[in-house]
């Protein structure tokens, strides 16, 4: 199973995912990135702030870019996982 990494970035900062997750394919990795970005957005909204990071970038174990999702657009209901 391929390993995917979810790096949070903005114009001046990047926080790399050093552990990653084993997931079946790119589509599942994108879905997981939406969940992670939604959680970041929700945590910021609860504090009355905007997310610190603008993007979650997905790369595979070969460092191939898979997708780049805007964090603020992934805001989800707190317990929604689909």
C-alpha positions as CSV (number, residue, x, y, z in Angstrom):
1,X,0.0,0.0,0.0
2,X,1.4,3.4,-0.9
3,X,2.4,5.9,1.8
4,X,1.1,9.5,1.5
5,X,2.3,12.6,3.3
6,X,0.2,15.7,4.2
7,X,2.2,18.9,4.4
8,X,0.6,22.1,5.7
9,X,1.8,25.3,4.0
10,X,1.3,29.0,3.6
11,X,3.3,31.6,1.8
12,X,6.1,31.6,4.3
13,X,6.0,28.4,6.3
14,X,5.7,24.7,5.6
15,X,5.2,22.0,8.1
16,X,6.1,18.6,6.6
17,X,4.4,15.4,7.5
18,X,7.3,13.2,8.6
19,X,5.3,10.1,9.3
20,X,2.6,9.8,6.6
21,X,-0.2,7.3,6.2
22,X,-0.5,4.1,4.2
23,X,-3.6,4.5,2.1
24,X,-5.0,2.4,-0.9
25,X,-4.9,5.2,-3.6
26,X,-4.8,8.9,-4.5
27,X,-8.6,9.3,-4.1
28,X,-8.5,8.0,-0.5
29,X,-5.5,10.3,0.2
30,X,-7.4,13.3,-1.1
31,X,-10.4,12.4,1.1
32,X,-8.1,12.1,4.2
33,X,-6.5,15.5,3.3
34,X,-10.0,17.0,3.3
35,X,-10.7,15.6,6.7
36,X,-7.3,16.9,8.1
37,X,-7.8,20.3,6.6
38,X,-11.4,20.5,7.9
39,X,-10.1,19.7,11.4
40,X,-7.5,22.5,11.1
41,X,-10.2,24.9,9.9
42,X,-12.6,23.9,12.6
43,X,-10.0,24.2,15.4
44,X,-9.2,27.7,14.1
45,X,-12.9,28.7,13.9
46,X,-13.5,27.5,17.4
47,X,-10.8,30.0,18.5
48,X,-12.3,32.7,16.4
49,X,-9.4,32.8,14.0
50,X,-8.7,31.8,10.5
51,X,-6.5,28.7,9.8
52,X,-2.7,29.3,10.1
53,X,-2.0,27.3,7.0
54,X,-3.5,28.0,3.6
55,X,-2.9,24.6,1.9
56,X,-2.6,20.9,2.6
57,X,-0.3,19.4,0.0
58,X,-0.3,15.7,-0.6
59,X,2.7,13.9,-1.8
60,X,3.3,10.2,-2.2
61,X,6.3,8.1,-1.0
62,X,8.2,9.0,-4.2
63,X,7.6,12.7,-3.4
64,X,5.2,12.9,-6.4
65,X,2.6,15.7,-5.9
66,X,-0.9,14.2,-5.6
67,X,-3.0,17.3,-4.8
68,X,-3.1,20.7,-3.1
69,X,-6.2,21.6,-1.2
70,X,-7.1,24.9,0.3
71,X,-7.5,24.5,4.1
72,X,-10.3,27.1,4.5
73,X,-12.6,25.4,1.9
74,X,-12.5,22.1,3.7
75,X,-14.4,23.2,6.8
76,X,-16.6,20.4,7.9
77,X,-19.1,19.7,10.6
78,X,-17.2,18.5,13.8
79,X,-17.9,14.7,13.6
80,X,-18.5,14.3,9.9
81,X,-16.1,11.8,8.3
82,X,-17.6,11.4,4.8
